Amino acid sequence: MHEPAEIRGERVTLQHMVRADVDEMAAWPRFSEPDLQWANLDLTYPADRDAYFERGRTNATRRRFVIRNETGALIGTVGLRNLNFRDGHGTLGIIIRADSVGKGYGTDAIRSLLRYAFDWLHLQRVLLDVAETNHRAQHVYEKLGFVPIGEHLGPQGIIYIDMVLTREAYERQQNTGS
Ligand SMILES: CC(C)(COP(=O)(O)OP(=O)(O)OC[C@H]1O[C@@H](n2cnc3c(N)ncnc32)[C@H](O)[C@@H]1OP(=O)(O)O)[C@@H](O)C(=O)NCCC(=O)NCCS
């Protein structure tokens, strides 16, 4: 079955990323927070943009979308990596551009991606990891039903919390409307 051309949220729309999107993303403002420097994508030169696009493009184990807001502006990227259809899981990642955080777009985009992951890809669980210091992201993930299942040490000594949303928990939420 063909992938849906786009995924509609309440306010955002997810579309499969195309190479031209990366040129737009190169003009995004930078995060000033030391802990979010990883989210400042290195897209200065066309070769960087080619490499970023090729590295992350949708393939057998990845789905990568851009997030557009109500006006059609490209305000983020969200996706699933390490997709394993045999065991039914994938790992979520998201960046909302620095001047568009805190406006509800991230919650809407993740909710939309979860609908795609569970209802369309039929995954059994969605995984993610989040830096222990990233309280905003943790709040959003908890709000959407993710629970911590462990932690691990990442590069530069950063502690990451591993979280999961299972199909059972997702379906329970749908049924209770929460
Ligand atoms: C994390 C991220 C995706 C969330 O998306 P967003 O659009 O900013 O989030 P929303 O506006 O939908 O929701 C933010 C929520 O966090 C809350 N929040 C904001 N700052 C917070 C903080 N310091 N601590 C706890 N909660 C916080 C807000 O009150 C809001 O909660 P509410 O909906 O219950 O009122 C986005 O901020 C982002 O891309 N950040 C930079 C990259 C990143 O951290 N990616 C995730 C890596 S795991």
The ligand as a Gaussian input file, in Angstrom:
#p B3LYP/6-31G(d) Opt

LIG

0 1
 C       10.676000      19.294000      22.360000
 C        9.815000      19.914000      21.281000
 C        9.674000      18.968000      20.097000
 C        8.420000      20.208000      21.855000
 O        7.653000      20.856000      20.864000
 P        6.958000      22.284000      21.206000
 O        6.210000      22.707000      20.024000
 O        8.012000      23.209000      21.717000
 O        6.043000      21.836000      22.405000
 P        4.510000      22.291000      22.707000
 O        4.402000      23.763000      22.538000
 O        3.598000      21.425000      21.942000
 O        4.395000      21.869000      24.244000
 C        5.353000      22.311000      25.167000
 C        4.912000      21.885000      26.544000
 O        6.054000      21.897000      27.413000
 C        5.799000      22.760000      28.503000
 N        7.112000      23.342000      28.840000
 C        7.727000      24.369000      28.251000
 N        8.941000      24.567000      28.838000
 C        9.040000      23.626000      29.807000
 C       10.053000      23.310000      30.765000
 N       11.191000      23.982000      30.822000
 N        9.830000      22.261000      31.610000
 C        8.679000      21.543000      31.560000
 N        7.697000      21.811000      30.663000
 C        7.878000      22.840000      29.802000
 C        4.766000      23.735000      27.998000
 O        4.052000      24.299000      29.068000
 C        3.891000      22.808000      27.162000
 O        3.106000      22.004000      27.987000
 P        1.485000      22.028000      27.945000
 O        1.092000      21.703000      26.539000
 O        1.085000      20.969000      28.933000
 O        1.100000      23.416000      28.325000
 C       10.446000      21.276000      20.784000
 O       10.476000      22.187000      21.867000
 C       11.840000      21.122000      20.177000
 O       11.987000      20.736000      19.049000
 N       12.872000      21.462000      20.973000
 C       14.239000      21.443000      20.479000
 C       14.707000      20.077000      20.025000
 C       14.307000      18.985000      20.999000
 O       14.434000      19.121000      22.199000
 N       13.840000      17.859000      20.437000
 C       13.455000      16.696000      21.217000
 C       14.646000      15.867000      21.510000
 S       14.286000      14.419000      22.432000

